[in-house]
Amino acid sequence: MRLTILYREKSEHAREVETFVEMMRRHYPDKKAELENVDTREGAASASLYGVMQYPAVIVTTFDGRVMFHEEGLPMPIVGQVAGQLQSTPVAV
């Protein structure tokens, strides 16, 4: 599973994103979050791919690209909720 957080580095929500990532690091050191700034080409492409309309956006995908969790805007989701999505195994269809 892959955790991606789309946000703007220089914005009012940047501090909340940084706090969320720090909480993930402290409580779930084996789980890594990939931060993508939507003001970059790669970040804008990801936002378009996932249909993101509000920032920050927390997206958990499988390694083959299926979206398992998607939440946008503030407040940030609960760290344990996101970590649970990272630990769950997708059901084969």
PDB file of N, CA, C and O in Angstrom:
ATOM      1  N   MET A   1       0.839  -1.171   0.000  1.00  0.00           N
ATOM      2  CA  MET A   1       0.000   0.000   0.000  1.00  0.00           C
ATOM      3  C   MET A   1       0.889   1.241   0.000  1.00  0.00           C
ATOM      4  O   MET A   1       2.016   1.230   0.496  1.00  0.00           O
ATOM      5  N   ARG A   2       0.354   2.282  -0.559  1.00  0.00           N
ATOM      6  CA  ARG A   2       1.109   3.524  -0.708  1.00  0.00           C
ATOM      7  C   ARG A   2       0.257   4.689  -0.194  1.00  0.00           C
ATOM      8  O   ARG A   2      -0.910   4.818  -0.564  1.00  0.00           O
ATOM      9  N   LEU A   3       0.839   5.531   0.652  1.00  0.00           N
ATOM     10  CA  LEU A   3       0.165   6.705   1.185  1.00  0.00           C
ATOM     11  C   LEU A   3       0.736   7.946   0.529  1.00  0.00           C
ATOM     12  O   LEU A   3       1.937   8.208   0.607  1.00  0.00           O
ATOM     13  N   THR A   4      -0.137   8.711  -0.122  1.00  0.00           N
ATOM     14  CA  THR A   4       0.262   9.958  -0.766  1.00  0.00           C
ATOM     15  C   THR A   4      -0.564  11.085  -0.168  1.00  0.00           C
ATOM     16  O   THR A   4      -1.778  10.958  -0.007  1.00  0.00           O
ATOM     17  N   ILE A   5       0.098  12.187   0.160  1.00  0.00           N
ATOM     18  CA  ILE A   5      -0.595  13.369   0.642  1.00  0.00           C
ATOM     19  C   ILE A   5      -0.294  14.502  -0.317  1.00  0.00           C
ATOM     20  O   ILE A   5       0.857  14.906  -0.482  1.00  0.00           O
ATOM     21  N   LEU A   6      -1.347  15.014  -0.951  1.00  0.00           N
ATOM     22  CA  LEU A   6      -1.225  16.140  -1.872  1.00  0.00           C
ATOM     23  C   LEU A   6      -1.555  17.421  -1.109  1.00  0.00           C
ATOM     24  O   LEU A   6      -2.597  17.512  -0.460  1.00  0.00           O
ATOM     25  N   TYR A   7      -0.670  18.405  -1.189  1.00  0.00           N
ATOM     26  CA  TYR A   7      -0.889  19.653  -0.460  1.00  0.00           C
ATOM     27  C   TYR A   7      -0.060  20.767  -1.090  1.00  0.00           C
ATOM     28  O   TYR A   7       0.742  20.535  -1.995  1.00  0.00           O
ATOM     29  N   ARG A   8      -0.273  21.974  -0.591  1.00  0.00           N
ATOM     30  CA  ARG A   8       0.549  23.108  -1.006  1.00  0.00           C
ATOM     31  C   ARG A   8       1.516  23.427   0.122  1.00  0.00           C
ATOM     32  O   ARG A   8       1.102  23.624   1.265  1.00  0.00           O
ATOM     33  N   GLU A   9       2.802  23.477  -0.196  1.00  0.00           N
ATOM     34  CA  GLU A   9       3.826  23.707   0.821  1.00  0.00           C
ATOM     35  C   GLU A   9       3.637  25.029   1.553  1.00  0.00           C
ATOM     36  O   GLU A   9       3.773  25.085   2.775  1.00  0.00           O
ATOM     37  N   LYS A  10       3.330  26.072   0.830  1.00  0.00           N
ATOM     38  CA  LYS A  10       3.207  27.402   1.438  1.00  0.00           C
ATOM     39  C   LYS A  10       1.736  27.776   1.516  1.00  0.00           C
ATOM     40  O   LYS A  10       1.239  28.605   0.753  1.00  0.00           O
ATOM     41  N   SER A  11       1.051  27.138   2.469  1.00  0.00           N
ATOM     42  CA  SER A  11      -0.378  27.388   2.614  1.00  0.00           C
ATOM     43  C   SER A  11      -0.762  27.283   4.077  1.00  0.00           C
ATOM     44  O   SER A  11       0.053  26.924   4.927  1.00  0.00           O
ATOM     45  N   GLU A  12      -2.013  27.602   4.353  1.00  0.00           N
ATOM     46  CA  GLU A  12      -2.502  27.539   5.719  1.00  0.00           C
ATOM     47  C   GLU A  12      -2.650  26.096   6.221  1.00  0.00           C
ATOM     48  O   GLU A  12      -2.691  25.878   7.431  1.00  0.00           O
ATOM     49  N   HIS A  13      -2.729  25.123   5.336  1.00  0.00           N
ATOM     50  CA  HIS A  13      -2.878  23.738   5.775  1.00  0.00           C
ATOM     51  C   HIS A  13      -1.542  22.975   5.850  1.00  0.00           C
ATOM     52  O   HIS A  13      -1.528  21.816   6.265  1.00  0.00           O
ATOM     53  N   ALA A  14      -0.448  23.589   5.465  1.00  0.00           N
ATOM     54  CA  ALA A  14       0.849  22.905   5.439  1.00  0.00           C
ATOM     55  C   ALA A  14       1.254  22.418   6.825  1.00  0.00           C
ATOM     56  O   ALA A  14       1.786  21.315   6.956  1.00  0.00           O
ATOM     57  N   ARG A  15       1.015  23.212   7.854  1.00  0.00           N
ATOM     58  CA  ARG A  15       1.403  22.816   9.213  1.00  0.00           C
ATOM     59  C   ARG A  15       0.633  21.569   9.665  1.00  0.00           C
ATOM     60  O   ARG A  15       1.204  20.683  10.300  1.00  0.00           O
ATOM     61  N   GLU A  16      -0.650  21.503   9.340  1.00  0.00           N
ATOM     62  CA  GLU A  16      -1.440  20.334   9.722  1.00  0.00           C
ATOM     63  C   GLU A  16      -0.937  19.074   9.017  1.00  0.00           C
ATOM     64  O   GLU A  16      -0.917  17.994   9.608  1.00  0.00           O
ATOM     65  N   VAL A  17      -0.533  19.216   7.763  1.00  0.00           N
ATOM     66  CA  VAL A  17       0.020  18.075   7.023  1.00  0.00           C
ATOM     67  C   VAL A  17       1.321  17.620   7.673  1.00  0.00           C
ATOM     68  O   VAL A  17       1.531  16.423   7.868  1.00  0.00           O
ATOM     69  N   GLU A  18       2.192  18.561   8.006  1.00  0.00           N
ATOM     70  CA  GLU A  18       3.460  18.212   8.639  1.00  0.00           C
ATOM     71  C   GLU A  18       3.237  17.530   9.987  1.00  0.00           C
ATOM     72  O   GLU A  18       3.951  16.586  10.328  1.00  0.00           O
ATOM     73  N   THR A  19       2.256  17.998  10.754  1.00  0.00           N
ATOM     74  CA  THR A  19       1.929  17.385  12.036  1.00  0.00           C
ATOM     75  C   THR A  19       1.410  15.968  11.827  1.00  0.00           C
ATOM     76  O   THR A  19       1.785  15.060  12.569  1.00  0.00           O
ATOM     77  N   PHE A  20       0.556  15.766  10.829  1.00  0.00           N
ATOM     78  CA  PHE A  20       0.024  14.440  10.511  1.00  0.00           C
ATOM     79  C   PHE A  20       1.156  13.488  10.160  1.00  0.00           C
ATOM     80  O   PHE A  20       1.198  12.366  10.666  1.00  0.00           O
ATOM     81  N   VAL A  21       2.063  13.911   9.309  1.00  0.00           N
ATOM     82  CA  VAL A  21       3.191  13.064   8.890  1.00  0.00           C
ATOM     83  C   VAL A  21       4.076  12.730  10.088  1.00  0.00           C
ATOM     84  O   VAL A  21       4.552  11.601  10.208  1.00  0.00           O
ATOM     85  N   GLU A  22       4.300  13.692  10.969  1.00  0.00           N
ATOM     86  CA  GLU A  22       5.110  13.443  12.164  1.00  0.00           C
ATOM     87  C   GLU A  22       4.424  12.435  13.086  1.00  0.00           C
ATOM     88  O   GLU A  22       5.089  11.568  13.651  1.00  0.00           O
ATOM     89  N   MET A  23       3.106  12.536  13.244  1.00  0.00           N
ATOM     90  CA  MET A  23       2.365  11.574  14.065  1.00  0.00           C
ATOM     91  C   MET A  23       2.443  10.168  13.447  1.00  0.00           C
ATOM     92  O   MET A  23       2.596   9.181  14.168  1.00  0.00           O
ATOM     93  N   MET A  24       2.339  10.079  12.123  1.00  0.00           N
ATOM     94  CA  MET A  24       2.485   8.782  11.449  1.00  0.00           C
ATOM     95  C   MET A  24       3.875   8.203  11.730  1.00  0.00           C
ATOM     96  O   MET A  24       4.012   7.020  12.040  1.00  0.00           O
ATOM     97  N   ARG A  25       4.889   9.040  11.620  1.00  0.00           N
ATOM     98  CA  ARG A  25       6.264   8.585  11.833  1.00  0.00           C
ATOM     99  C   ARG A  25       6.465   8.084  13.257  1.00  0.00           C
ATOM    100  O   ARG A  25       7.141   7.076  13.467  1.00  0.00           O
ATOM    101  N   ARG A  26       5.889   8.774  14.236  1.00  0.00           N
ATOM    102  CA  ARG A  26       6.072   8.385  15.634  1.00  0.00           C
ATOM    103  C   ARG A  26       5.298   7.116  15.999  1.00  0.00           C
ATOM    104  O   ARG A  26       5.837   6.231  16.663  1.00  0.00           O
ATOM    105  N   HIS A  27       4.051   7.026  15.571  1.00  0.00           N
ATOM    106  CA  HIS A  27       3.198   5.911  15.978  1.00  0.00           C
ATOM    107  C   HIS A  27       3.318   4.686  15.062  1.00  0.00           C
ATOM    108  O   HIS A  27       3.109   3.556  15.502  1.00  0.00           O
ATOM    109  N   TYR A  28       3.652   4.913  13.805  1.00  0.00           N
ATOM    110  CA  TYR A  28       3.752   3.825  12.824  1.00  0.00           C
ATOM    111  C   TYR A  28       5.043   4.013  12.022  1.00  0.00           C
ATOM    112  O   TYR A  28       4.991   4.376  10.847  1.00  0.00           O
ATOM    113  N   PRO A  29       6.194   3.770  12.643  1.00  0.00           N
ATOM    114  CA  PRO A  29       7.467   4.053  11.967  1.00  0.00           C
ATOM    115  C   PRO A  29       7.694   3.249  10.691  1.00  0.00           C
ATOM    116  O   PRO A  29       8.508   3.643   9.855  1.00  0.00           O
ATOM    117  N   ASP A  30       6.992   2.131  10.527  1.00  0.00           N
ATOM    118  CA  ASP A  30       7.160   1.329   9.318  1.00  0.00           C
ATOM    119  C   ASP A  30       6.311   1.835   8.157  1.00  0.00           C
ATOM    120  O   ASP A  30       6.459   1.354   7.034  1.00  0.00           O
ATOM    121  N   LYS A  31       5.426   2.796   8.406  1.00  0.00           N
ATOM    122  CA  LYS A  31       4.565   3.365   7.355  1.00  0.00           C
ATOM    123  C   LYS A  31       5.140   4.704   6.904  1.00  0.00           C
ATOM    124  O   LYS A  31       5.450   5.562   7.730  1.00  0.00           O
ATOM    125  N   LYS A  32       5.278   4.874   5.617  1.00  0.00           N
ATOM    126  CA  LYS A  32       5.849   6.098   5.055  1.00  0.00           C
ATOM    127  C   LYS A  32       4.798   6.856   4.251  1.00  0.00           C
ATOM    128  O   LYS A  32       3.992   6.259   3.538  1.00  0.00           O
ATOM    129  N   ALA A  33       4.820   8.163   4.376  1.00  0.00           N
ATOM    130  CA  ALA A  33       3.915   9.018   3.604  1.00  0.00           C
ATOM    131  C   ALA A  33       4.729   9.745   2.535  1.00  0.00           C
ATOM    132  O   ALA A  33       5.803  10.278   2.812  1.00  0.00           O
ATOM    133  N   GLU A  34       4.202   9.757   1.315  1.00  0.00           N
ATOM    134  CA  GLU A  34       4.834  10.503   0.234  1.00  0.00           C
ATOM    135  C   GLU A  34       4.110  11.835   0.113  1.00  0.00           C
ATOM    136  O   GLU A  34       2.910  11.870  -0.160  1.00  0.00           O
ATOM    137  N   LEU A  35       4.833  12.929   0.313  1.00  0.00           N
ATOM    138  CA  LEU A  35       4.248  14.259   0.189  1.00  0.00           C
ATOM    139  C   LEU A  35       4.450  14.755  -1.229  1.00  0.00           C
ATOM    140  O   LEU A  35       5.550  14.668  -1.776  1.00  0.00           O
ATOM    141  N   GLU A  36       3.385  15.277  -1.824  1.00  0.00           N
ATOM    142  CA  GLU A  36       3.483  15.849  -3.165  1.00  0.00           C
ATOM    143  C   GLU A  36       2.914  17.256  -3.136  1.00  0.00           C
ATOM    144  O   GLU A  36       1.763  17.467  -2.754  1.00  0.00           O
ATOM    145  N   ASN A  37       3.727  18.207  -3.542  1.00  0.00           N
ATOM    146  CA  ASN A  37       3.298  19.594  -3.632  1.00  0.00           C
ATOM    147  C   ASN A  37       2.529  19.762  -4.945  1.00  0.00           C
ATOM    148  O   ASN A  37       3.062  19.485  -6.019  1.00  0.00           O
ATOM    149  N   VAL A  38       1.283  20.215  -4.855  1.00  0.00           N
ATOM    150  CA  VAL A  38       0.455  20.332  -6.056  1.00  0.00           C
ATOM    151  C   VAL A  38       0.884  21.488  -6.951  1.00  0.00           C
ATOM    152  O   VAL A  38       0.354  21.648  -8.051  1.00  0.00           O
ATOM    153  N   ASP A  39       1.831  22.288  -6.495  1.00  0.00           N
ATOM    154  CA  ASP A  39       2.341  23.367  -7.328  1.00  0.00           C
ATOM    155  C   ASP A  39       3.483  22.905  -8.230  1.00  0.00           C
ATOM    156  O   ASP A  39       4.061  23.707  -8.963  1.00  0.00           O
ATOM    157  N   THR A  40       3.808  21.611  -8.176  1.00  0.00           N
ATOM    158  CA  THR A  40       4.804  21.049  -9.088  1.00  0.00           C
ATOM    159  C   THR A  40       4.077  20.290 -10.196  1.00  0.00           C
ATOM    160  O   THR A  40       2.887  19.995 -10.082  1.00  0.00           O
ATOM    161  N   ARG A  41       4.789  19.985 -11.247  1.00  0.00           N
ATOM    162  CA  ARG A  41       4.195  19.245 -12.369  1.00  0.00           C
ATOM    163  C   ARG A  41       3.697  17.873 -11.927  1.00  0.00           C
ATOM    164  O   ARG A  41       2.593  17.466 -12.288  1.00  0.00           O
ATOM    165  N   GLU A  42       4.512  17.154 -11.145  1.00  0.00           N
ATOM    166  CA  GLU A  42       4.138  15.823 -10.687  1.00  0.00           C
ATOM    167  C   GLU A  42       2.933  15.877  -9.746  1.00  0.00           C
ATOM    168  O   GLU A  42       2.027  15.048  -9.841  1.00  0.00           O
ATOM    169  N   GLY A  43       2.926  16.848  -8.845  1.00  0.00           N
ATOM    170  CA  GLY A  43       1.820  16.991  -7.910  1.00  0.00           C
ATOM    171  C   GLY A  43       0.515  17.345  -8.612  1.00  0.00           C
ATOM    172  O   GLY A  43      -0.545  16.827  -8.262  1.00  0.00           O
ATOM    173  N   ALA A  44       0.595  18.225  -9.596  1.00  0.00           N
ATOM    174  CA  ALA A  44      -0.600  18.595 -10.362  1.00  0.00           C
ATOM    175  C   ALA A  44      -1.127  17.398 -11.149  1.00  0.00           C
ATOM    176  O   ALA A  44      -2.339  17.215 -11.266  1.00  0.00           O
ATOM    177  N   ALA A  45      -0.224  16.587 -11.687  1.00  0.00           N
ATOM    178  CA  ALA A  45      -0.640  15.390 -12.424  1.00  0.00           C
ATOM    179  C   ALA A  45      -1.333  14.393 -11.494  1.00  0.00           C
ATOM    180  O   ALA A  45      -2.341  13.794 -11.868  1.00  0.00           O
ATOM    181  N   SER A  46      -0.799  14.215 -10.289  1.00  0.00           N
ATOM    182  CA  SER A  46      -1.433  13.317  -9.315  1.00  0.00           C
ATOM    183  C   SER A  46      -2.804  13.828  -8.907  1.00  0.00           C
ATOM    184  O   SER A  46      -3.750  13.048  -8.803  1.00  0.00           O
ATOM    185  N   ALA A  47      -2.921  15.125  -8.677  1.00  0.00           N
ATOM    186  CA  ALA A  47      -4.212  15.712  -8.300  1.00  0.00           C
ATOM    187  C   ALA A  47      -5.233  15.492  -9.405  1.00  0.00           C
ATOM    188  O   ALA A  47      -6.394  15.196  -9.125  1.00  0.00           O
ATOM    189  N   SER A  48      -4.819  15.631 -10.640  1.00  0.00           N
ATOM    190  CA  SER A  48      -5.713  15.403 -11.771  1.00  0.00           C
ATOM    191  C   SER A  48      -6.094  13.928 -11.881  1.00  0.00           C
ATOM    192  O   SER A  48      -7.256  13.596 -12.119  1.00  0.00           O
ATOM    193  N   LEU A  49      -5.119  13.056 -11.708  1.00  0.00           N
ATOM    194  CA  LEU A  49      -5.357  11.613 -11.792  1.00  0.00           C
ATOM    195  C   LEU A  49      -6.397  11.145 -10.777  1.00  0.00           C
ATOM    196  O   LEU A  49      -7.264  10.333 -11.099  1.00  0.00           O
ATOM    197  N   TYR A  50      -6.308  11.662  -9.546  1.00  0.00           N
ATOM    198  CA  TYR A  50      -7.207  11.235  -8.477  1.00  0.00           C
ATOM    199  C   TYR A  50      -8.438  12.122  -8.329  1.00  0.00           C
ATOM    200  O   TYR A  50      -9.264  11.878  -7.450  1.00  0.00           O
ATOM    201  N   GLY A  51      -8.578  13.141  -9.165  1.00  0.00           N
ATOM    202  CA  GLY A  51      -9.753  13.999  -9.128  1.00  0.00           C
ATOM    203  C   GLY A  51      -9.850  14.843  -7.873  1.00  0.00           C
ATOM    204  O   GLY A  51     -10.945  15.091  -7.369  1.00  0.00           O
ATOM    205  N   VAL A  52      -8.716  15.284  -7.368  1.00  0.00           N
ATOM    206  CA  VAL A  52      -8.682  16.054  -6.122  1.00  0.00           C
ATOM    207  C   VAL A  52      -9.194  17.474  -6.366  1.00  0.00           C
ATOM    208  O   VAL A  52      -8.775  18.157  -7.300  1.00  0.00           O
ATOM    209  N   MET A  53     -10.121  17.897  -5.489  1.00  0.00           N
ATOM    210  CA  MET A  53     -10.699  19.241  -5.589  1.00  0.00           C
ATOM    211  C   MET A  53     -10.315  20.124  -4.407  1.00  0.00           C
ATOM    212  O   MET A  53     -10.360  21.349  -4.527  1.00  0.00           O
ATOM    213  N   GLN A  54      -9.939  19.540  -3.269  1.00  0.00           N
ATOM    214  CA  GLN A  54      -9.554  20.281  -2.074  1.00  0.00           C
ATOM    215  C   GLN A  54      -8.237  19.745  -1.546  1.00  0.00           C
ATOM    216  O   GLN A  54      -7.896  18.576  -1.729  1.00  0.00           O
ATOM    217  N   TYR A  55      -7.506  20.633  -0.885  1.00  0.00           N
ATOM    218  CA  TYR A  55      -6.233  20.237  -0.283  1.00  0.00           C
ATOM    219  C   TYR A  55      -6.298  20.489   1.205  1.00  0.00           C
ATOM    220  O   TYR A  55      -6.974  21.417   1.649  1.00  0.00           O
ATOM    221  N   PRO A  56      -5.608  19.680   1.977  1.00  0.00           N
ATOM    222  CA  PRO A  56      -4.807  18.529   1.599  1.00  0.00           C
ATOM    223  C   PRO A  56      -5.680  17.336   1.226  1.00  0.00           C
ATOM    224  O   PRO A  56      -6.841  17.254   1.628  1.00  0.00           O
ATOM    225  N   ALA A  57      -5.121  16.431   0.469  1.00  0.00           N
ATOM    226  CA  ALA A  57      -5.810  15.203   0.085  1.00  0.00           C
ATOM    227  C   ALA A  57      -4.951  14.024   0.519  1.00  0.00           C
ATOM    228  O   ALA A  57      -3.764  13.956   0.201  1.00  0.00           O
ATOM    229  N   VAL A  58      -5.563  13.096   1.248  1.00  0.00           N
ATOM    230  CA  VAL A  58      -4.873  11.899   1.723  1.00  0.00           C
ATOM    231  C   VAL A  58      -5.398  10.726   0.891  1.00  0.00           C
ATOM    232  O   VAL A  58      -6.597  10.450   0.877  1.00  0.00           O
ATOM    233  N   ILE A  59      -4.486  10.044   0.203  1.00  0.00           N
ATOM    234  CA  ILE A  59      -4.873   8.970  -0.706  1.00  0.00           C
ATOM    235  C   ILE A  59      -4.034   7.735  -0.410  1.00  0.00           C
ATOM    236  O   ILE A  59      -2.805   7.794  -0.381  1.00  0.00           O
ATOM    237  N   VAL A  60      -4.723   6.611  -0.190  1.00  0.00           N
ATOM    238  CA  VAL A  60      -4.042   5.321  -0.015  1.00  0.00           C
ATOM    239  C   VAL A  60      -4.381   4.475  -1.231  1.00  0.00           C
ATOM    240  O   VAL A  60      -5.550   4.262  -1.551  1.00  0.00           O
ATOM    241  N   THR A  61      -3.337   3.995  -1.906  1.00  0.00           N
ATOM    242  CA  THR A  61      -3.529   3.158  -3.087  1.00  0.00           C
ATOM    243  C   THR A  61      -2.772   1.847  -2.916  1.00  0.00           C
ATOM    244  O   THR A  61      -1.815   1.747  -2.148  1.00  0.00           O
ATOM    245  N   THR A  62      -3.234   0.849  -3.659  1.00  0.00           N
ATOM    246  CA  THR A  62      -2.483  -0.398  -3.725  1.00  0.00           C
ATOM    247  C   THR A  62      -1.314  -0.162  -4.678  1.00  0.00           C
ATOM    248  O   THR A  62      -1.262   0.859  -5.363  1.00  0.00           O
ATOM    249  N   PHE A  63      -0.392  -1.094  -4.718  1.00  0.00           N
ATOM    250  CA  PHE A  63       0.770  -0.912  -5.587  1.00  0.00           C
ATOM    251  C   PHE A  63       0.409  -0.991  -7.065  1.00  0.00           C
ATOM    252  O   PHE A  63       1.173  -0.545  -7.921  1.00  0.00           O
ATOM    253  N   ASP A  64      -0.772  -1.569  -7.365  1.00  0.00           N
ATOM    254  CA  ASP A  64      -1.201  -1.581  -8.764  1.00  0.00           C
ATOM    255  C   ASP A  64      -2.092  -0.386  -9.108  1.00  0.00           C
ATOM    256  O   ASP A  64      -2.618  -0.309 -10.218  1.00  0.00           O
ATOM    257  N   GLY A  65      -2.268   0.553  -8.160  1.00  0.00           N
ATOM    258  CA  GLY A  65      -2.941   1.810  -8.461  1.00  0.00           C
ATOM    259  C   GLY A  65      -4.386   1.943  -8.028  1.00  0.00           C
ATOM    260  O   GLY A  65      -4.984   2.998  -8.241  1.00  0.00           O
ATOM    261  N   ARG A  66      -4.978   0.909  -7.425  1.00  0.00           N
ATOM    262  CA  ARG A  66      -6.371   1.015  -6.983  1.00  0.00           C
ATOM    263  C   ARG A  66      -6.463   1.873  -5.735  1.00  0.00           C
ATOM    264  O   ARG A  66      -5.685   1.693  -4.798  1.00  0.00           O
ATOM    265  N   VAL A  67      -7.414   2.813  -5.715  1.00  0.00           N
ATOM    266  CA  VAL A  67      -7.600   3.700  -4.570  1.00  0.00           C
ATOM    267  C   VAL A  67      -8.371   2.954  -3.489  1.00  0.00           C
ATOM    268  O   VAL A  67      -9.469   2.451  -3.729  1.00  0.00           O
ATOM    269  N   MET A  68      -7.787   2.887  -2.296  1.00  0.00           N
ATOM    270  CA  MET A  68      -8.417   2.212  -1.159  1.00  0.00           C
ATOM    271  C   MET A  68      -9.002   3.217  -0.175  1.00  0.00           C
ATOM    272  O   MET A  68      -9.955   2.898   0.537  1.00  0.00           O
ATOM    273  N   PHE A  69      -8.447   4.424  -0.123  1.00  0.00           N
ATOM    274  CA  PHE A  69      -8.895   5.458   0.806  1.00  0.00           C
ATOM    275  C   PHE A  69      -8.596   6.802   0.157  1.00  0.00           C
ATOM    276  O   PHE A  69      -7.529   7.001  -0.423  1.00  0.00           O
ATOM    277  N   HIS A  70      -9.553   7.724   0.263  1.00  0.00           N
ATOM    278  CA  HIS A  70      -9.387   9.054  -0.345  1.00  0.00           C
ATOM    279  C   HIS A  70     -10.176  10.030   0.516  1.00  0.00           C
ATOM    280  O   HIS A  70     -11.391   9.897   0.665  1.00  0.00           O
ATOM    281  N   GLU A  71      -9.483  11.006   1.078  1.00  0.00           N
ATOM    282  CA  GLU A  71     -10.150  12.026   1.877  1.00  0.00           C
ATOM    283  C   GLU A  71      -9.510  13.373   1.581  1.00  0.00           C
ATOM    284  O   GLU A  71      -8.287  13.492   1.505  1.00  0.00           O
ATOM    285  N   GLU A  72     -10.354  14.385   1.414  1.00  0.00           N
ATOM    286  CA  GLU A  72      -9.869  15.714   1.046  1.00  0.00           C
ATOM    287  C   GLU A  72     -10.274  16.761   2.069  1.00  0.00           C
ATOM    288  O   GLU A  72     -11.280  16.623   2.765  1.00  0.00           O
ATOM    289  N   GLY A  73      -9.468  17.810   2.144  1.00  0.00           N
ATOM    290  CA  GLY A  73      -9.781  18.960   2.981  1.00  0.00           C
ATOM    291  C   GLY A  73      -9.452  18.732   4.444  1.00  0.00           C
ATOM    292  O   GLY A  73      -9.000  17.664   4.856  1.00  0.00           O
ATOM    293  N   LEU A  74      -9.702  19.790   5.215  1.00  0.00           N
ATOM    294  CA  LEU A  74      -9.485  19.735   6.653  1.00  0.00           C
ATOM    295  C   LEU A  74     -10.794  19.432   7.344  1.00  0.00           C
ATOM    296  O   LEU A  74     -11.850  19.769   6.807  1.00  0.00           O
ATOM    297  N   PRO A  75     -10.776  18.822   8.489  1.00  0.00           N
ATOM    298  CA  PRO A  75      -9.608  18.362   9.238  1.00  0.00           C
ATOM    299  C   PRO A  75      -8.998  17.119   8.607  1.00  0.00           C
ATOM    300  O   PRO A  75      -9.643  16.394   7.850  1.00  0.00           O
ATOM    301  N   MET A  76      -7.734  16.899   8.945  1.00  0.00           N
ATOM    302  CA  MET A  76      -7.038  15.713   8.456  1.00  0.00           C
ATOM    303  C   MET A  76      -7.699  14.478   9.060  1.00  0.00           C
ATOM    304  O   MET A  76      -8.266  14.559  10.150  1.00  0.00           O
ATOM    305  N   PRO A  77      -7.638  13.346   8.379  1.00  0.00           N
ATOM    306  CA  PRO A  77      -8.198  12.112   8.957  1.00  0.00           C
ATOM    307  C   PRO A  77      -7.392  11.687  10.184  1.00  0.00           C
ATOM    308  O   PRO A  77      -6.292  12.185  10.426  1.00  0.00           O
ATOM    309  N   ILE A  78      -7.948  10.778  10.932  1.00  0.00           N
ATOM    310  CA  ILE A  78      -7.274  10.249  12.118  1.00  0.00           C
ATOM    311  C   ILE A  78      -6.117   9.361  11.657  1.00  0.00           C
ATOM    312  O   ILE A  78      -6.269   8.538  10.754  1.00  0.00           O
ATOM    313  N   VAL A  79      -4.973   9.541  12.290  1.00  0.00           N
ATOM    314  CA  VAL A  79      -3.761   8.806  11.914  1.00  0.00           C
ATOM    315  C   VAL A  79      -4.001   7.302  11.942  1.00  0.00           C
ATOM    316  O   VAL A  79      -3.587   6.594  11.024  1.00  0.00           O
ATOM    317  N   GLY A  80      -4.661   6.806  12.979  1.00  0.00           N
ATOM    318  CA  GLY A  80      -4.923   5.371  13.099  1.00  0.00           C
ATOM    319  C   GLY A  80      -5.807   4.840  11.989  1.00  0.00           C
ATOM    320  O   GLY A  80      -5.644   3.703  11.547  1.00  0.00           O
ATOM    321  N   GLN A  81      -6.745   5.663  11.536  1.00  0.00           N
ATOM    322  CA  GLN A  81      -7.635   5.263  10.435  1.00  0.00           C
ATOM    323  C   GLN A  81      -6.835   5.056   9.153  1.00  0.00           C
ATOM    324  O   GLN A  81      -7.040   4.075   8.438  1.00  0.00           O
ATOM    325  N   VAL A  82      -5.940   5.967   8.872  1.00  0.00           N
ATOM    326  CA  VAL A  82      -5.113   5.863   7.666  1.00  0.00           C
ATOM    327  C   VAL A  82      -4.144   4.686   7.797  1.00  0.00           C
ATOM    328  O   VAL A  82      -3.951   3.933   6.843  1.00  0.00           O
ATOM    329  N   ALA A  83      -3.538   4.526   8.968  1.00  0.00           N
ATOM    330  CA  ALA A  83      -2.610   3.414   9.179  1.00  0.00           C
ATOM    331  C   ALA A  83      -3.333   2.075   9.023  1.00  0.00           C
ATOM    332  O   ALA A  83      -2.758   1.116   8.510  1.00  0.00           O
ATOM    333  N   GLY A  84      -4.581   2.010   9.460  1.00  0.00           N
ATOM    334  CA  GLY A  84      -5.370   0.794   9.287  1.00  0.00           C
ATOM    335  C   GLY A  84      -5.593   0.466   7.826  1.00  0.00           C
ATOM    336  O   GLY A  84      -5.580  -0.703   7.439  1.00  0.00           O
ATOM    337  N   GLN A  85      -5.797   1.487   7.012  1.00  0.00           N
ATOM    338  CA  GLN A  85      -5.953   1.267   5.577  1.00  0.00           C
ATOM    339  C   GLN A  85      -4.652   0.762   4.955  1.00  0.00           C
ATOM    340  O   GLN A  85      -4.669  -0.039   4.020  1.00  0.00           O
ATOM    341  N   LEU A  86      -3.528   1.238   5.485  1.00  0.00           N
ATOM    342  CA  LEU A  86      -2.226   0.795   4.970  1.00  0.00           C
ATOM    343  C   LEU A  86      -1.956  -0.661   5.332  1.00  0.00           C
ATOM    344  O   LEU A  86      -1.234  -1.350   4.611  1.00  0.00           O
ATOM    345  N   GLN A  87      -2.520  -1.136   6.428  1.00  0.00           N
ATOM    346  CA  GLN A  87      -2.288  -2.503   6.870  1.00  0.00           C
ATOM    347  C   GLN A  87      -3.262  -3.499   6.274  1.00  0.00           C
ATOM    348  O   GLN A  87      -2.978  -4.696   6.216  1.00  0.00           O
ATOM    349  N   SER A  88      -4.421  -3.006   5.827  1.00  0.00           N
ATOM    350  CA  SER A  88      -5.415  -3.935   5.290  1.00  0.00           C
ATOM    351  C   SER A  88      -4.962  -4.494   3.948  1.00  0.00           C
ATOM    352  O   SER A  88      -4.289  -3.822   3.166  1.00  0.00           O
ATOM    353  N   THR A  89      -5.337  -5.701   3.712  1.00  0.00           N
ATOM    354  CA  THR A  89      -5.001  -6.376   2.461  1.00  0.00           C
ATOM    355  C   THR A  89      -6.208  -6.319   1.539  1.00  0.00           C
ATOM    356  O   THR A  89      -7.298  -6.720   1.944  1.00  0.00           O
ATOM    357  N   PRO A  90      -6.049  -5.832   0.305  1.00  0.00           N
ATOM    358  CA  PRO A  90      -7.201  -5.788  -0.602  1.00  0.00           C
ATOM    359  C   PRO A  90      -7.698  -7.182  -0.947  1.00  0.00           C
ATOM    360  O   PRO A  90      -6.921  -8.130  -1.063  1.00  0.00           O
ATOM    361  N   VAL A  91      -8.995  -7.281  -1.104  1.00  0.00           N
ATOM    362  CA  VAL A  91      -9.624  -8.548  -1.465  1.00  0.00           C
ATOM    363  C   VAL A  91      -9.504  -8.752  -2.971  1.00  0.00           C
ATOM    364  O   VAL A  91      -9.800  -7.840  -3.744  1.00  0.00           O
ATOM    365  N   ALA A  92      -9.079  -9.922  -3.389  1.00  0.00           N
ATOM    366  CA  ALA A  92      -8.953 -10.219  -4.809  1.00  0.00           C
ATOM    367  C   ALA A  92     -10.347 -10.343  -5.417  1.00  0.00           C
ATOM    368  O   ALA A  92     -11.233 -10.982  -4.849  1.00  0.00           O
ATOM    369  N   VAL A  93     -10.524  -9.722  -6.574  1.00  0.00           N
ATOM    370  CA  VAL A  93     -11.834  -9.751  -7.246  1.00  0.00           C
ATOM    371  C   VAL A  93     -11.752 -10.580  -8.501  1.00  0.00           C
ATOM    372  O   VAL A  93     -12.748 -10.729  -9.210  1.00  0.00           O
TER     373      VAL A  93
END
